[in-house]
Amino acid sequence: MLAFIAVVIVFVIGKFLYDKSQQSIEVGKQGGMANKYAALIGHLLGGHQNVRIVKETSDSITVGSASAGGQTIFNLVQTFGNLTIEWKMESPMFGKHRLEWTFPEYGDQEKMIERLANDLEKYQKNIISSSPFRDSFPD
């Protein structure tokens, strides 16, 4: 019985690694993450002058910026049939924050951008309104 369970576990791990490899090959055929998600990444890069691509792998890309006021990172990860986007912000004034979205792999990137922008705007307004420094910010 133990041998059967071990074989099943090895099979599942092998299948996962094979599928992940096939996914990476497909993203590569589409020009890599920067090309496949060009509109989305272009939008993220256009936010501030010091934003840049920090890291790119066969199935992920990280876009971020850092300054004295803190750092902001967007991790875009190609998962099986989906794109997961993680936003992390770390600031001495506002602390650490994180949001995550999942979109269909071939979804409309303009709609993804809209959703990110709307959700981040709402979230950041909540951060500012709950901050002890809220009177320092214009409405």
C-alpha positions in Angstrom: 0.0 0.0 0.0 2.8 2.4 0.9 4.5 1.7 -2.4 1.3 2.5 -4.3 1.0 5.9 -2.5 4.6 6.7 -3.3 4.0 5.9 -7.0 0.9 8.1 -7.0 2.8 11.0 -5.3 5.7 10.7 -7.8 3.3 10.6 -10.7 1.5 13.8 -9.5 4.7 15.6 -9.0 6.0 14.5 -12.4 2.8 15.6 -14.1 3.0 19.0 -12.4 6.6 19.5 -13.4 5.8 18.4 -17.0 2.8 20.8 -17.2 4.9 23.6 -15.8 7.6 23.0 -18.3 5.0 23.0 -21.2 3.6 26.2 -19.9 7.0 27.9 -19.8 7.6 26.7 -23.4 4.3 28.2 -24.5 5.0 31.6 -22.9 8.4 31.5 -24.6 6.8 30.9 -27.9 4.6 34.0 -27.3 7.7 36.1 -26.8 8.1 35.8 -23.0 6.2 37.4 -20.2 7.2 41.0 -21.3 5.8 40.5 -24.8 2.7 38.4 -23.8 1.5 41.0 -21.3 3.0 44.0 -23.1 0.0 46.3 -22.5 -0.2 45.5 -18.8 3.5 45.8 -18.2 3.7 49.0 -20.3 1.0 50.5 -18.0 2.9 49.5 -14.9 6.2 50.9 -16.2 4.5 54.2 -17.2 3.5 55.0 -13.6 6.7 56.6 -12.4 10.1 57.4 -13.8 12.1 55.0 -11.6 9.8 52.0 -12.3 11.7 49.1 -14.0 11.5 45.4 -14.7 13.3 43.9 -11.8 13.3 40.2 -12.8 11.8 38.1 -15.6 11.7 34.3 -15.7 9.9 31.9 -18.2 6.6 32.2 -16.2 6.9 35.4 -14.2 7.9 39.1 -14.3 8.5 41.6 -11.5 8.0 45.3 -12.0 8.9 47.7 -9.3 10.3 50.9 -7.9 12.0 52.0 -4.8 12.7 55.4 -3.2 13.1 57.0 0.2 9.3 56.9 0.5 9.2 53.1 0.2 9.0 50.5 -2.5 6.2 49.1 -4.7 6.4 45.8 -6.5 4.1 44.0 -9.0 4.7 40.3 -9.5 3.0 38.8 -12.5 2.9 35.0 -12.5 1.6 32.8 -15.3 -0.3 30.0 -13.7 -2.3 27.2 -15.4 -4.7 29.2 -17.5 -4.5 32.3 -15.4 -2.4 35.3 -14.7 -1.9 36.1 -11.0 -0.8 39.7 -10.1 0.5 40.5 -6.7 1.0 44.1 -5.5 3.2 44.8 -2.5 3.9 48.2 -1.1 6.2 48.9 1.8 6.5 52.4 3.2 8.0 53.8 6.4 4.9 55.9 6.8 2.1 53.5 5.9 3.7 50.1 6.6 3.4 46.9 4.5 0.4 46.2 2.2 -0.4 43.5 -0.3 -3.2 42.8 -2.8 -3.7 40.0 -5.3 -5.7 39.5 -8.4 -6.3 36.5 -10.7 -7.3 37.0 -14.4 -7.9 34.6 -17.2 -4.6 34.1 -19.1 -5.9 35.5 -22.4 -8.2 38.1 -20.7 -8.4 41.7 -22.0 -5.4 43.5 -20.6 -7.1 46.9 -20.7 -9.8 45.5 -18.4 -7.1 44.1 -16.1 -5.5 47.6 -16.0 -8.8 49.2 -15.1 -9.5 46.7 -12.3 -6.0 47.2 -10.9 -6.2 50.9 -11.0 -9.7 51.0 -9.4 -8.9 48.5 -6.7 -5.6 50.3 -5.9 -7.2 53.7 -5.8 -9.8 52.5 -3.4 -7.3 50.7 -1.2 -4.9 53.6 -1.1 -7.7 56.0 -0.2 -8.6 53.7 2.7 -4.9 53.6 3.8 -4.7 57.4 3.8 -8.1 57.9 5.5 -7.1 55.5 8.3 -3.6 57.0 8.7 -2.7 59.3 11.6 -1.0 61.5 9.0 -4.3 61.9 6.9 -4.5 65.6 7.5 -1.1 66.0 5.7 -2.7 64.8 2.4 -4.8 66.9 0.0 -8.3 65.5 -0.8 
